[in-house]
Amino acid sequence: NYCVEESVIFEQEWNKGCEEYCSEQVAPLLYCLLVKQNVVDALGHTEVIDKAVAPTCTEAGLTDGKKCSVCGYSYDKPEPMNPVDHKYENGICVTCGVSPEIGNFYFEKNAAGDSYTLVGFDARRNLETTVRVEIPEKYCGLPVTAIGERAFYHEENVSEIILPPSVVVIGEDAFEGCKSLLSFVIPKNVTEIGDGTFFNCKSLKSIDIPQSVTKIGKGAFAQCSALTDLTLPDAITEIGEAAFGSCDSLTYVELPAGVTKIEQRTFLDCKSLEGVRALGSITSIGEIAFDGCSSLTYFSAKGEPAL
């Protein structure tokens, strides 16, 4: 160990008069080589600091430590630090996402590093009743601005989900298969309801859509068989294919003036739908857009006679 012990270095040199002859041989003659030894003093340790690791609410931390960068000897070992307490807001730890009552939330920092996306949620599997979930406005001191794709995919024990006003993006299929979800309020700065966002939310009766929304994606509310209360904001200009397919309880829809196309299968199998009023001019109606609407008796569009 060069740090704490003196070392001996051996060197070879030619015996006088032999170098010219022996250097021409395939292997030098051993007796023509003289061996010298030199003693080198110990170098001493080269100190480096192992930086402290702060504890979290799920993992222990470590204090500063010191070691030698040459030999690795640790002469001031780091000491463990106990995990810190959870910081709960609305029953959710804003540091680790754990909620002891309902389950675990999973967040990812966005690319810009200034906000978070809620990317997943796991409800406790032993829940005997449905639960109300309120998502925090901030996580680790930064705003929660998005709900990721399939974040609540098939979480069948969730009856209510409250989003903070900081959320501006809701990913595709975010709440697909939440069969106990009864109602939903979309935050006022969201501009688009993505494909399949509420697909197969069979208990969803009402949805509050803000004026900021301009687009409803494909199958966004398909198979929401309990949906009865639906008001579409004036800003909407696009409604995707099968957006309201198999909404069995829907009885009346008023399409905003900006909607000029009714895509295929938009209202497929809406068996209770009695009337549709389009406030603008409809330029095209896709295939089987109203197929299976056995109760439909009224349809009107601007500039066209009622059917």
Phi, psi and chi 1 to 4 in degrees:
 res  aa     phi    psi   chi1   chi2   chi3   chi4
   1 ASN       -  107.0 -172.1  -34.0      -      -
   2 TYR   -65.8  -18.4  -63.4  122.1      -      -
   3 CYS   -76.5  -35.2  -60.0      -      -      -
   4 VAL  -120.2   -7.9  -64.9      -      -      -
   5 GLU  -129.8  144.6  -61.3  176.2   -3.3      -
   6 GLU   -70.1  155.0   63.1 -177.7   18.9      -
   7 SER  -124.0  154.5  -55.4      -      -      -
   8 VAL  -112.2  126.5  177.1      -      -      -
   9 ILE  -114.2  125.8  -61.8  177.6      -      -
  10 PHE   -96.3  135.9  -65.0   94.9      -      -
  11 GLU  -128.7  149.9  -63.9  179.3  -11.2      -
  12 GLN  -112.8  142.0  -66.5  178.5  -24.1      -
  13 GLU  -144.3  159.1   64.5  178.6   19.2      -
  14 TRP   -74.8  140.9  -69.8  102.6      -      -
  15 ASN   -65.0  141.3 -163.3    0.9      -      -
  16 LYS   -56.5  129.9 -172.5  174.8 -179.6 -179.6
  17 GLY    90.9  -10.9      -      -      -      -
  18 CYS   -98.7  -16.4  -64.3      -      -      -
  19 GLU   -61.0  -44.7 -179.6  174.9    1.4      -
  20 GLU   -65.3  -42.2 -178.4  176.9   -7.5      -
  21 TYR   -72.0  -50.4  170.8   76.2      -      -
  22 CYS   -70.5  -27.0  -67.7      -      -      -
  23 SER   -70.2  -15.2   61.8      -      -      -
  24 GLU   -87.9  -10.8  -64.1  175.7   -2.1      -
  25 GLN   -81.5  160.0  -53.4  -57.2  -50.7      -
  26 VAL   -61.3  -42.3  174.7      -      -      -
  27 ALA  -133.3  133.1      -      -      -      -
  28 PRO   -66.5  151.9   24.8  -33.4      -      -
  29 LEU   -74.7  129.2  -57.6  176.4      -      -
  30 LEU   -60.6  -37.8  -66.5  178.6      -      -
  31 TYR   -72.8   -8.8   58.9   80.3      -      -
  32 CYS   -85.3   -7.1  -68.3      -      -      -
  33 LEU  -103.9  130.9  -68.6  173.8      -      -
  34 LEU   -99.8  143.4  -63.2  178.7      -      -
  35 VAL  -111.9  126.8  177.1      -      -      -
  36 LYS  -111.7  149.9  -65.1 -166.0  -52.7  179.3
  37 GLN  -124.7  136.9   70.4  177.3   32.3      -
  38 ASN  -119.6  137.3  -64.9  -41.1      -      -
  39 VAL   -97.1  125.5  177.2      -      -      -
  40 VAL  -110.1  129.6 -180.0      -      -      -
  41 ASP   -64.9  154.5  -67.0  -25.5      -      -
  42 ALA   -59.2  141.8      -      -      -      -
  43 LEU   -81.2  -24.9  -59.9  176.0      -      -
  44 GLY    84.9  155.9      -      -      -      -
  45 HIS   -69.4  149.0  -69.1  -60.6      -      -
  46 THR  -105.5  106.0  -58.3      -      -      -
  47 GLU   -78.0  133.5 -178.5 -179.0  -66.6      -
  48 VAL  -131.6  155.6  -66.9      -      -      -
  49 ILE  -102.3  127.8  -57.9  -64.6      -      -
  50 ASP   -85.4  112.5  -78.9  -31.1      -      -
  51 LYS   -66.3  147.6  -67.7 -175.9  177.7 -180.0
  52 ALA   -64.2  149.4      -      -      -      -
  53 VAL  -113.0  117.6  178.0      -      -      -
  54 ALA   -67.8  138.8      -      -      -      -
  55 PRO   -72.5  152.5   27.8  -34.0      -      -
  56 THR  -117.2 -174.9   68.1      -      -      -
  57 CYS   -79.9   -5.7   47.8      -      -      -
  58 THR  -119.4  -14.8   57.0      -      -      -
  59 GLU  -137.6  145.5  -64.7 -178.4   -0.1      -
  60 ALA   -71.7  158.5      -      -      -      -
  61 GLY  -109.7 -175.6      -      -      -      -
  62 LEU  -137.9  142.8  -69.2  172.2      -      -
  63 THR   -78.0  173.0   61.5      -      -      -
  64 ASP   -59.1  150.3  -76.1  -24.7      -      -
  65 GLY  -138.4  165.9      -      -      -      -
  66 LYS  -129.0  140.9  -64.1  178.8 -178.5  179.0
  67 LYS  -151.8  167.8   68.4  179.6 -178.6 -178.6
  68 CYS   -90.3  128.5  176.5      -      -      -
  69 SER   -74.8  -12.9   63.4      -      -      -
  70 VAL   -92.3  -52.0  177.4      -      -      -
  71 CYS  -103.3  -13.3   69.3      -      -      -
  72 GLY    85.3    0.6      -      -      -      -
  73 TYR   -64.4  131.2  173.9   72.4      -      -
  74 SER  -102.3  111.6  179.5      -      -      -
  75 TYR  -109.1    2.2   45.5   90.8      -      -
  76 ASP  -145.9   82.7 -169.8   -2.7      -      -
  77 LYS   -69.1  141.5  -66.4 -177.1  178.3 -179.7
  78 PRO   -63.0  143.5  -20.3   32.3      -      -
  79 GLU  -104.0  139.9  -64.2  -66.7  -28.6      -
  80 PRO   -69.2  147.8   23.5  -32.0      -      -
  81 MET  -120.0  136.7  -67.2 -173.4  -72.8      -
  82 ASN   -66.2  149.8  -67.3  -31.7      -      -
  83 PRO   -58.0  151.7  -23.2   34.0      -      -
  84 VAL   -87.7  169.1  -61.8      -      -      -
  85 ASP   -72.7  151.7  -67.2  -25.0      -      -
  86 HIS   -65.4  151.4  -67.6  -73.0      -      -
  87 LYS  -115.5  103.7  -64.1  179.1 -179.6  179.4
  88 TYR   -94.6  136.1  -68.5  109.8      -      -
  89 GLU  -134.0  123.5  -68.9 -177.3   12.3      -
  90 ASN    55.1   35.9  -61.9  -41.2      -      -
  91 GLY    79.6    6.9      -      -      -      -
  92 ILE  -122.0  134.2  -57.3  167.4      -      -
  93 CYS   -73.0  121.5  177.6      -      -      -
  94 VAL   -79.2   -0.4  -64.2      -      -      -
  95 THR   -99.3  -44.2  -57.2      -      -      -
  96 CYS  -116.2  -11.2   70.6      -      -      -
  97 GLY    85.4    4.1      -      -      -      -
  98 VAL   -78.5  136.3  167.3      -      -      -
  99 SER  -125.0  107.4  174.6      -      -      -
 100 PRO   -63.5  -21.4   21.7  -31.9      -      -
 101 GLU   -85.1  -38.5  -63.3  -62.4  -34.4      -
 102 ILE  -122.2  -24.0   59.8  174.9      -      -
 103 GLY   150.8 -158.9      -      -      -      -
 104 ASN  -120.3  138.9  -63.2  -30.3      -      -
 105 PHE  -106.1  147.6  -67.5   82.1      -      -
 106 TYR  -126.2  126.1  -56.4   96.4      -      -
 107 PHE  -119.9  150.2  -63.3   88.5      -      -
 108 GLU  -130.2  136.5  -75.5 -174.7    1.2      -
 109 LYS   -72.4  136.8 -173.4  176.1  -74.4 -172.1
 110 ASN   -73.3  164.7  -65.2  -30.3      -      -
 111 ALA   -56.2  -37.5      -      -      -      -
 112 ALA   -73.3  -14.6      -      -      -      -
 113 GLY    77.8   12.2      -      -      -      -
 114 ASP  -113.9    5.7   56.8   -0.2      -      -
 115 SER  -162.3  174.5   61.3      -      -      -
 116 TYR  -126.3  152.8  -82.3   91.9      -      -
 117 THR  -112.2  132.5  -67.1      -      -      -
 118 LEU   -78.9  112.1  173.4   65.8      -      -
 119 VAL  -101.8  -12.2  -63.7      -      -      -
 120 GLY  -168.7  158.7      -      -      -      -
 121 PHE  -147.8  133.3  170.5   76.1      -      -
 122 ASP  -122.0  111.8  -73.5  -27.4      -      -
 123 ALA   -73.2  150.4      -      -      -      -
 124 ARG   -59.0  132.3  -75.8  175.3   49.8 -166.5
 125 ARG   -76.4  -11.7  -64.1  -52.9  169.7 -167.4
 126 ASN  -101.0   17.5   59.5  -13.6      -      -
 127 LEU   -65.7  131.2  -70.0  173.5      -      -
 128 GLU   -95.8  -17.4  -64.2  179.8   -2.7      -
 129 THR  -129.9  168.8   60.2      -      -      -
 130 THR   -73.9  159.4   58.2      -      -      -
 131 VAL  -127.4  155.9  -65.5      -      -      -
 132 ARG  -100.1  129.0  174.5 -177.8 -178.1  -89.6
 133 VAL  -117.0  124.0  175.8      -      -      -
 134 GLU  -117.0  118.5 -175.1  169.5   -6.1      -
 135 ILE   -85.2  131.9  -63.0  167.7      -      -
 136 PRO   -66.7  150.0   25.2  -34.2      -      -
 137 GLU   -73.6  -27.5 -171.9  166.3   -0.9      -
 138 LYS  -130.3  151.1  -71.7 -172.8  176.1 -178.1
 139 TYR  -137.8  125.5  178.2   73.0      -      -
 140 CYS    52.7   37.1  -68.2      -      -      -
 141 GLY    82.9   -2.9      -      -      -      -
 142 LEU  -116.1  151.6  -63.8  175.5      -      -
 143 PRO   -69.1  146.8   24.1  -33.9      -      -
 144 VAL   -91.2  112.2  176.9      -      -      -
 145 THR  -110.9   -7.9   58.6      -      -      -
 146 ALA  -148.0  150.3      -      -      -      -
 147 ILE  -109.3  120.6  -53.3  -60.6      -      -
 148 GLY   -73.9  167.7      -      -      -      -
 149 GLU   -59.1  132.2  -64.8 -178.8    5.5      -
 150 ARG    58.1   28.0  -64.4 -168.5  167.6 -163.1
 151 ALA   -59.3  -36.7      -      -      -      -
 152 PHE  -116.1   28.8  -73.2   82.1      -      -
 153 TYR   -53.8  118.0 -176.3   74.3      -      -
 154 HIS    55.1   36.4  -78.1 -100.4      -      -
 155 GLU   -85.5   88.5  -70.9  -64.5  -20.3      -
 156 GLU   -78.5   -9.4  -62.5 -176.2    3.4      -
 157 ASN   -95.1    2.4  -73.8  -33.6      -      -
 158 VAL   -93.4  119.7  176.8      -      -      -
 159 SER  -100.8  -19.9   60.0      -      -      -
 160 GLU  -149.7  134.9 -175.6  178.7    4.5      -
 161 ILE  -128.5  122.4  -59.2  172.1      -      -
 162 ILE  -109.6  119.5  -60.3  175.6      -      -
 163 LEU   -95.5  143.8  -56.8 -172.8      -      -
 164 PRO   -75.4  158.9   28.2  -35.0      -      -
 165 PRO   -65.4  -13.6   20.4  -31.8      -      -
 166 SER   -71.4  -17.9   55.9      -      -      -
 167 VAL   -73.8  126.2  168.8      -      -      -
 168 VAL  -119.8  -11.9  -63.8      -      -      -
 169 VAL  -132.5  133.3  174.8      -      -      -
 170 ILE  -122.4  120.8  -61.2  175.8      -      -
 171 GLY   -74.6  165.4      -      -      -      -
 172 GLU   -60.8  142.8  -65.1 -179.4    1.2      -
 173 ASP    58.0   22.2  -52.2  -47.0      -      -
 174 ALA   -56.2  -38.5      -      -      -      -
 175 PHE  -120.6   20.4  -51.3  103.8      -      -
 176 GLU   -57.2  132.3  178.1 -178.4  -25.3      -
 177 GLY    77.2   12.4      -      -      -      -
 178 CYS   -79.6   81.4  -68.9      -      -      -
 179 LYS   -72.6  -12.3  -65.0 -178.6  179.3 -179.5
 180 SER  -100.6   -3.7  -62.1      -      -      -
 181 LEU   -66.2  123.9 -170.7   63.0      -      -
 182 LEU   -97.9  -38.7  -62.4  173.6      -      -
 183 SER  -150.5  166.1   62.5      -      -      -
 184 PHE  -156.0  138.9 -160.2   90.6      -      -
 185 VAL  -117.6  120.0  176.7      -      -      -
 186 ILE   -86.2  130.7  -63.8  174.8      -      -
 187 PRO   -57.8  151.7  -26.2   35.6      -      -
 188 LYS   -69.7  -13.0   64.2  179.9 -178.8  179.0
 189 ASN  -102.5    2.5  -67.9  -42.6      -      -
 190 VAL   -74.8  134.7  172.6      -      -      -
 191 THR  -107.9  -13.8   59.5      -      -      -
 192 GLU  -145.5  137.2 -179.6  177.6  -24.6      -
 193 ILE  -101.1  111.3  -59.5  173.6      -      -
 194 GLY   -71.9  173.0      -      -      -      -
 195 ASP   -57.2  130.6  -65.0   -8.6      -      -
 196 GLY    65.3   16.9      -      -      -      -
 197 THR   -54.4  -44.6  -61.4      -      -      -
 198 PHE  -117.0   24.0  -63.5   95.5      -      -
 199 PHE   -56.6  130.3  177.4   78.5      -      -
 200 ASN    63.8   30.3 -160.8   27.5      -      -
 201 CYS   -87.9   83.2  -69.1      -      -      -
 202 LYS   -67.0  -22.4  -68.2 -175.0  176.8  -63.4
 203 SER   -98.4   -2.2  -60.7      -      -      -
 204 LEU   -67.2  115.4 -174.2   66.4      -      -
 205 LYS   -98.5  -34.0  -66.3 -178.6  178.6 -179.8
 206 SER  -141.7  150.6   64.3      -      -      -
 207 ILE  -139.5  127.4  179.4   81.6      -      -
 208 ASP   -98.7  107.8 -170.9  -20.6      -      -
 209 ILE  -104.1  122.3  -55.5  174.6      -      -
 210 PRO   -75.6  165.6   29.8  -36.2      -      -
 211 GLN   -67.4  -13.5  -68.9  -64.6  -37.1      -
 212 SER   -74.1  -19.4   56.2      -      -      -
 213 VAL   -75.0  128.6  171.8      -      -      -
 214 THR  -114.0  -13.5   60.9      -      -      -
 215 LYS  -143.8  138.9  178.1 -176.6  176.9 -179.0
 216 ILE  -116.7  123.6  -65.5  176.9      -      -
 217 GLY   -79.0  177.3      -      -      -      -
 218 LYS   -61.2  131.6  -62.0  176.8 -178.6  177.9
 219 GLY    60.0   21.6      -      -      -      -
 220 ALA   -57.7  -38.5      -      -      -      -
 221 PHE  -121.6   16.1  -63.9   95.6      -      -
 222 ALA   -59.6  138.8      -      -      -      -
 223 GLN    64.6   23.5  -63.5 -172.9   28.0      -
 224 CYS   -86.2   79.4  -69.6      -      -      -
 225 SER   -71.0  -14.1   53.4      -      -      -
 226 ALA   -99.4   -3.1      -      -      -      -
 227 LEU   -67.0  120.0 -175.1   63.2      -      -
 228 THR  -123.3  -31.3   57.3      -      -      -
 229 ASP  -101.6  105.6 -173.2    2.9      -      -
 230 LEU  -138.9  116.8  177.3   66.6      -      -
 231 THR  -123.7  119.8  -59.2      -      -      -
 232 LEU   -92.5  130.1  -59.6  178.2      -      -
 233 PRO   -68.4  155.9   22.5  -31.7      -      -
 234 ASP   -62.4  -25.9  -62.8  -22.8      -      -
 235 ALA   -75.6  -12.1      -      -      -      -
 236 ILE   -67.2  130.8  -71.7 -178.2      -      -
 237 THR  -120.7  -11.5   58.5      -      -      -
 238 GLU  -142.4  129.5 -177.1  179.9  -12.0      -
 239 ILE  -125.3  121.8  -61.7  175.8      -      -
 240 GLY   -76.5  171.9      -      -      -      -
 241 GLU   -57.5  138.3  -62.8  176.8    9.0      -
 242 ALA    56.3   24.9      -      -      -      -
 243 ALA   -56.2  -37.0      -      -      -      -
 244 PHE  -121.9   24.8  -59.9  100.4      -      -
 245 GLY   -59.3  135.0      -      -      -      -
 246 SER    61.3   30.9  -63.0      -      -      -
 247 CYS   -85.0   85.1  -71.8      -      -      -
 248 ASP   -64.1  -25.2  -65.5  -17.3      -      -
 249 SER   -98.9   -4.4  -59.9      -      -      -
 250 LEU   -71.5  127.4 -159.6   59.2      -      -
 251 THR  -110.5  -27.7   58.2      -      -      -
 252 TYR  -149.8  139.0  176.6   78.1      -      -
 253 VAL  -135.9  134.7  175.3      -      -      -
 254 GLU  -113.8  118.1 -172.1  169.8  -88.8      -
 255 LEU   -89.2  130.9  -59.9  176.9      -      -
 256 PRO   -61.4  160.7  -21.2   33.0      -      -
 257 ALA   -62.5  -27.0      -      -      -      -
 258 GLY   -75.4  -12.5      -      -      -      -
 259 VAL   -85.5  115.0  176.3      -      -      -
 260 THR  -112.3  -10.7   59.0      -      -      -
 261 LYS  -127.0  139.7  -64.7 -179.4 -179.5 -179.8
 262 ILE  -109.6  109.5  -61.7  176.7      -      -
 263 GLU   -72.5  165.0  -59.2  -68.5  -12.1      -
 264 GLN   -60.5  140.6   59.5 -177.8   -2.9      -
 265 ARG    64.1   15.7  -62.1 -179.9  -68.0  125.7
 266 THR   -54.5  -44.6  -62.4      -      -      -
 267 PHE  -119.3   28.2  -62.1   99.6      -      -
 268 LEU   -55.2  129.3  176.1   67.3      -      -
 269 ASP    60.4   30.9  -74.7  -26.6      -      -
 270 CYS   -85.0   85.1  -69.9      -      -      -
 271 LYS   -67.7  -22.8  -62.4  175.5 -178.6  178.9
 272 SER   -99.7   -2.0  -60.8      -      -      -
 273 LEU   -66.5  118.8 -173.6   62.7      -      -
 274 GLU  -101.8  -31.7  -62.0  174.7   -0.5      -
 275 GLY  -150.4  147.4      -      -      -      -
 276 VAL  -133.3  127.7  176.3      -      -      -
 277 ARG  -121.5  122.1 -178.6 -172.8  178.9 -162.3
 278 ALA  -100.9  122.6      -      -      -      -
 279 LEU   -78.7  -14.3  -60.3 -179.5      -      -
 280 GLY  -114.6 -175.9      -      -      -      -
 281 SER   -84.2  128.1  -62.0      -      -      -
 282 ILE   -93.9  118.6  -60.3  -61.4      -      -
 283 THR   -91.2  -23.6   59.5      -      -      -
 284 SER  -156.5  149.6   66.8      -      -      -
 285 ILE  -127.2  122.8  -62.5  177.5      -      -
 286 GLY   -72.5  170.0      -      -      -      -
 287 GLU   -60.0  141.3  -65.8 -178.5    0.3      -
 288 ILE    42.4   36.1   59.1  174.2      -      -
 289 ALA   -60.4  -33.5      -      -      -      -
 290 PHE  -120.9   18.5  -64.7   98.1      -      -
 291 ASP   -63.8  134.7 -164.0   49.4      -      -
 292 GLY    84.1    3.7      -      -      -      -
 293 CYS   -86.6   77.3  -64.2      -      -      -
 294 SER   -70.2  -15.9   53.8      -      -      -
 295 SER  -100.9   -2.2  -59.5      -      -      -
 296 LEU   -68.1  120.7 -175.3   63.2      -      -
 297 THR  -124.7   -7.5   57.9      -      -      -
 298 TYR  -142.8  130.8  177.1   85.5      -      -
 299 PHE  -145.6  130.4  179.2   89.5      -      -
 300 SER  -140.5  151.4   71.6      -      -      -
 301 ALA  -141.7  155.7      -      -      -      -
 302 LYS   -58.5  129.6 -176.9  178.9  179.6 -179.6
 303 GLY    79.3    2.4      -      -      -      -
 304 GLU  -123.4  146.9  -59.9  -68.2  -23.7      -
 305 PRO   -69.2  146.6   24.4  -34.1      -      -
 306 ALA   -64.8  143.9      -      -      -      -
 307 LEU  -109.3      -  -59.9  177.4      -      -
